[in-house]
Amino acid sequence: MTDEEFRDRLDRYGGDLALWPADTARDARRLLLRSVKAQAMLDEMVAMELALGQSEDRPPPDLADRIFAAAFRLPPTDRTFDEDGDQPPRLM
């Protein structure tokens, strides 16, 4: 496995090698023994996944409505999607 192939697998499978296909994870571990670049890529991926997993920020509930309204130049409404089954107005 090359560093470039390792980067591709990181993007596909994430930073936890235990979740990778067994043969791919084995090749990745061999690469990590000899490649500082691959080690740095893994460290970066793990740090990013940890940071994303700890985020408690949530987008505002009407964000999708505002994006569609801006995209289609529709006037904004006070109606937003909620989890009780209320559906936003159809755009088309």
PEBELWO-V51907 format. One record per residue. RES is the residue in three letters. SS is DSSP state (h for helix, s for strand, l for the rest). PSI is psi as a letter, one per 20 degrees, with the letter a starting at -180 (none if undefined). OMEGA is omega in whole degrees, -180 to 180 (none if undefined). Layout:
RES&SS&PSI&OMEGA  RES&SS&PSI&OMEGA
//
This chain:
MET&l&p&177  THR&l&r&176  ASP&h&h&-180  GLU&h&g&177  GLU&h&h&178  PHE&h&g&178  ARG&h&g&178  ASP&h&g&180  ARG&h&h&176  LEU&h&g&180  ASP&h&h&-179  ARG&h&g&-168  TYR&h&i&-180  GLY&l&a&-173  GLY&l&i&179  ASP&l&o&-176  LEU&h&h&178  ALA&h&i&-180  LEU&h&i&179  TRP&l&q&170  PRO&l&q&-171  ALA&h&g&-177  ASP&h&h&178  THR&h&g&178  ALA&h&h&178  ARG&h&g&178  ASP&h&h&179  ALA&h&g&179  ARG&h&h&177  ARG&h&g&178  LEU&h&g&-178  LEU&h&h&178  LEU&h&h&-174  ARG&h&i&-174  SER&l&o&175  VAL&h&h&179  LYS&h&g&178  ALA&h&h&177  GLN&h&g&180  ALA&h&h&178  MET&h&g&179  LEU&h&g&178  ASP&h&g&180  GLU&h&g&-179  MET&h&g&-180  VAL&h&g&179  ALA&h&g&-180  MET&h&g&180  GLU&h&h&178  LEU&h&g&-180  ALA&h&g&180  LEU&h&h&-180  GLY&h&h&-178  GLN&l&i&-177  SER&l&p&176  GLU&l&j&179  ASP&l&p&177  ARG&l&q&177  PRO&l&q&177  PRO&l&q&-175  PRO&l&h&-178  ASP&l&j&-176  LEU&h&g&-179  ALA&h&g&178  ASP&h&g&-179  ARG&h&h&179  ILE&h&g&179  PHE&h&g&179  ALA&h&g&179  ALA&h&g&-178  ALA&h&h&-177  PHE&h&j&179  ARG&l&l&177  LEU&l&q&176  PRO&l&p&180  PRO&l&q&178  THR&l&r&176  ASP&l&i&-176  ARG&l&p&178  THR&l&r&178  PHE&l&p&173  ASP&l&r&-175  GLU&l&i&180  ASP&l&j&177  GLY&l&i&178  ASP&l&p&-177  GLN&l&q&177  PRO&l&q&179  PRO&l&q&179  ARG&l&p&-179  LEU&l&h&-179  MET&l&none&none
//
